[in-house]
């Protein structure tokens, strides 16, 4: 855990049952309410790495909540990879088992969960009534956009990082559902992300502009899909630190108590 923060795992209601939510905040905070941030994980889920990232964001002066997205399939520990993802073959084995189940988290099903998570964050003691920030990683970036469109009056800032499949031929493709977003969207793509080729990056940028979304979208050179996650082989330290710098600046500009 990052020094000077306090984290705990609580149980909160989701759309189709209860789930775990890791909540972390500055340990030395006074009684003044703090802005809330919802952290939406990649498919590997709620685990030590994502808790540590949430702790770091909390140290900036936020209450950060990380829900277990895949509660329909057991606890966060049961969902997590059985072996260290840095071991050869371990991550591939996990993805082969997890992806078919993760695909059941469709646009509408996910939206129902996401608004429940936002409401749960709002109910955490010490969270201000002001705007909310959302940060999402890999598939979590698509979910972050989904929530921003569902609750535009509440979500003021969205960060999406190494998020693939932002442009598909599916009617639920994220680039087709941006019109309702009032938040500032910060996107930092990975230039070696096979799930988001250059043509898709250009189409997503066009969709952001056409939808009137205030945004900053860049591509980090040399980074792969998953570059913020130090527990997988794709980790890129410089790209990860850049994402933290940009995200902190975004939340400083947009989230007020």
C-alpha positions, 0 to 999 in steps of 0.5 A: 500500500502507498504510504499515507493512504488507508484502503479496505475492501467492502461489499456493495450492491451491483446490478445482479448481486453484491460484489467486492469494492476496494476503497482507498483514501488519504490516511491523514485526511481531515473531515472535509469531503474529497472527490470520488474516483472510480477505477475500472480494471482490465480483464485481470481484475481487482488484484494487488497491482490495481489496488496499488494503482488506486492507492497512488491515485488516492494519495493525490487527495481522492477517495478511489473505489475499485469494483470487482467487475466479474462477481457473477463468476466468484470472488476477485481471488477466484477470478484472478490468474492461478499462476503469476502472469509474468510466468511464460504461458500463464497469462495466455492460459488465463485469457483463454478461460476468462475472455468468454466469460468477460464477453458476457459483460455486454454494453447494457449489462455493463451499464447497469453495473457501472451506475451501481458502482457509481452510486456505491462510490457516492455512498462512501463516507467522505466522498464529496457531492461534486463531480466524479472522475473515472479511470479505465484500463484496457476493457475498463476504458470502454466501460469508463466511456459507457458510464460517462455517457450514462451519467454525464451530469456526474462524471467530469473526467475520464481517463482511458489507457491502452484501451482496445476495440474502441472502433468495431463494426458492432452497434455497441462500438464505443465510438458510436456512443460518445454524444452524451459525454460531457466529461473531458476524455484523456486517452493515451493509446499504445502504438503497439496495441494490436487491438487498436490499429492506427486506422482505429485510432484515427476513426476514434479521434474523428468520433470524439471531434464529431461528438463534441467531446473535449479531449486529449488523445495521444499515442505513447511510442514503444508501448504495448497493450497493458503498459500500465500493469507491472504484473504482466510482461507488457509493462512499460515504466516510462509510459506508466509514469506518463499516464499517472502524470497526465491523469493527476493533472486531469483530476486536478483540473476537473474535480473539485470538492 
